[in-house]
């Protein structure tokens, strides 16, 4: 029973990490139609920057905040490279993969190849139903939940959120309504960067990251985003939790080696389901 | 060509929109060929001409979706020919399209609200964190959008998906979205195309009502009957050049205009000259 609870709670925590990344995919896609496969790199770079700042003696809280802002700035730069050249969506997607590879190389040169971690916020472990929990889990879940709800409300319930969505829906008309479409696109990349960075700094004390960890993070974030058709932040959260919990149960009860196989299997089924749905919509 | 305006028109008044020797070519063909055009504040101007006369190109040059090869555009005493479309929208130029451009998946009201971007100031971060400017502006935007919907007769459809509306209502929606941006100049690209009797009459009333309130409009239209009902002044384009200018009645009598439209035998049908 306690093993079950342990897997469930770590699964939920991982799920929120995936949901943060998935929401990054959703925000960027909703504004620019770009599928940004450098999303996982934001988490790795953000986490690594926080690691270095903490080692340099910068206090907790400040380090993480700077790292998130740095990740937002990296997002902005990646966004500028991806969308300012007026590429096709496929061209942009390939560009983001290139940027992901580039940031892996930079991370490897700057931080090396060993997995990195740092201690999270202190405080005694909390005992819930016979399971000991690091407070970092609660921090990860709490902060992510607040950020995701705020973003979801802003995107779906406010005027500016509608304006952002209008950029992808009809950029031509959006420009004529007075919207600077490129600027909105850059903003979405900055938000995506901040979300990735936040995920990175929150998860690193629990799960060490390596320079090349961005690929699996991107894939799982993408898979979670696909649940909501790359447009719904609410469903992206659901998707994140499904993948997080599934991952931990597969790893716990079966074998960690099967984690990615199962995740990719679910992703494949989701993609098939989405493709079918699109086709039937077109026919109808 | 006859680009000078008739003497009875207000020569002294300051123009809201003025193009000078505007030129834009596509692969050697001059789509807009040295067009000089002046629109007074409060005027309802019609641009007519056969297909390929350069009307839509001229609109795109004014809205900013195309850059001119040569020539200048002044709006509200400012040179705008190098400005981006969004910047021009913020100055007060709004446009509705011949092909309806909607934001799919959003409601009619939301579509109209997006039009307010030309005057709102608050940004995403302020909306996300619910800062004061968000609370000041969001109700203003909503009210302005509802007003525009009412104006365009779309209020009953406020909550409907934009793409579910019939064509006539979609066109009205575009006008409502433009009005929500509080424009000084409204460019209408064939607003009456595909509209039937009643819808057409409602549109004409809407345009005349807006003119009453002092809104300046430029209208591209094929339907001369519609133009005669609403326009103060007509500019006729052919092969990228202005070939005639004047009141609707004056233009309908003009020989050059009649021959530009399919030759004189069928001109009566096309132009409705009786």
HADDOCK unambig.tbl for C-alpha pairs under 7 A between the chains (distance, minus, plus):
assign (segid A and resid 150 and name CA) (segid B and resid 128 and name CA) 6.10 0.50 0.50
assign (segid A and resid 151 and name CA) (segid B and resid 128 and name CA) 6.29 0.50 0.50
assign (segid A and resid 154 and name CA) (segid B and resid 127 and name CA) 6.17 0.50 0.50
assign (segid A and resid 154 and name CA) (segid B and resid 128 and name CA) 4.76 0.50 0.50
assign (segid A and resid 158 and name CA) (segid B and resid 127 and name CA) 6.83 0.50 0.50
assign (segid A and resid 159 and name CA) (segid B and resid 113 and name CA) 6.92 0.50 0.50
assign (segid A and resid 159 and name CA) (segid B and resid 114 and name CA) 6.99 0.50 0.50
assign (segid A and resid 159 and name CA) (segid B and resid 138 and name CA) 6.84 0.50 0.50
assign (segid A and resid 160 and name CA) (segid B and resid 123 and name CA) 6.68 0.50 0.50
assign (segid A and resid 160 and name CA) (segid B and resid 124 and name CA) 5.72 0.50 0.50
assign (segid A and resid 160 and name CA) (segid B and resid 127 and name CA) 6.83 0.50 0.50
assign (segid A and resid 162 and name CA) (segid B and resid 114 and name CA) 6.68 0.50 0.50
assign (segid A and resid 163 and name CA) (segid B and resid 114 and name CA) 5.45 0.50 0.50
assign (segid A and resid 166 and name CA) (segid B and resid 103 and name CA) 5.76 0.50 0.50
assign (segid A and resid 169 and name CA) (segid B and resid 103 and name CA) 5.47 0.50 0.50
assign (segid A and resid 169 and name CA) (segid B and resid 104 and name CA) 6.30 0.50 0.50
assign (segid A and resid 170 and name CA) (segid B and resid 102 and name CA) 6.97 0.50 0.50
assign (segid A and resid 170 and name CA) (segid B and resid 103 and name CA) 5.94 0.50 0.50
assign (segid A and resid 173 and name CA) (segid B and resid 101 and name CA) 6.12 0.50 0.50
assign (segid A and resid 175 and name CA) (segid B and resid 85 and name CA) 5.88 0.50 0.50
assign (segid A and resid 175 and name CA) (segid B and resid 86 and name CA) 4.91 0.50 0.50
assign (segid A and resid 176 and name CA) (segid B and resid 85 and name CA) 5.89 0.50 0.50
assign (segid A and resid 176 and name CA) (segid B and resid 86 and name CA) 5.73 0.50 0.50
assign (segid A and resid 176 and name CA) (segid B and resid 89 and name CA) 5.89 0.50 0.50
assign (segid A and resid 176 and name CA) (segid B and resid 94 and name CA) 6.69 0.50 0.50
assign (segid A and resid 176 and name CA) (segid B and resid 95 and name CA) 6.90 0.50 0.50
assign (segid A and resid 177 and name CA) (segid B and resid 86 and name CA) 6.87 0.50 0.50
assign (segid A and resid 177 and name CA) (segid B and resid 89 and name CA) 6.28 0.50 0.50
assign (segid A and resid 177 and name CA) (segid B and resid 114 and name CA) 6.78 0.50 0.50
assign (segid A and resid 177 and name CA) (segid B and resid 115 and name CA) 4.78 0.50 0.50
assign (segid A and resid 177 and name CA) (segid B and resid 117 and name CA) 5.95 0.50 0.50
assign (segid A and resid 177 and name CA) (segid B and resid 118 and name CA) 6.04 0.50 0.50
assign (segid A and resid 178 and name CA) (segid B and resid 86 and name CA) 4.05 0.50 0.50
assign (segid A and resid 178 and name CA) (segid B and resid 87 and name CA) 6.53 0.50 0.50
assign (segid A and resid 178 and name CA) (segid B and resid 89 and name CA) 4.76 0.50 0.50
assign (segid A and resid 178 and name CA) (segid B and resid 90 and name CA) 5.61 0.50 0.50
assign (segid A and resid 178 and name CA) (segid B and resid 117 and name CA) 5.21 0.50 0.50
assign (segid A and resid 178 and name CA) (segid B and resid 118 and name CA) 4.37 0.50 0.50
assign (segid A and resid 179 and name CA) (segid B and resid 86 and name CA) 5.44 0.50 0.50
assign (segid A and resid 179 and name CA) (segid B and resid 117 and name CA) 5.99 0.50 0.50
assign (segid A and resid 180 and name CA) (segid B and resid 86 and name CA) 5.63 0.50 0.50
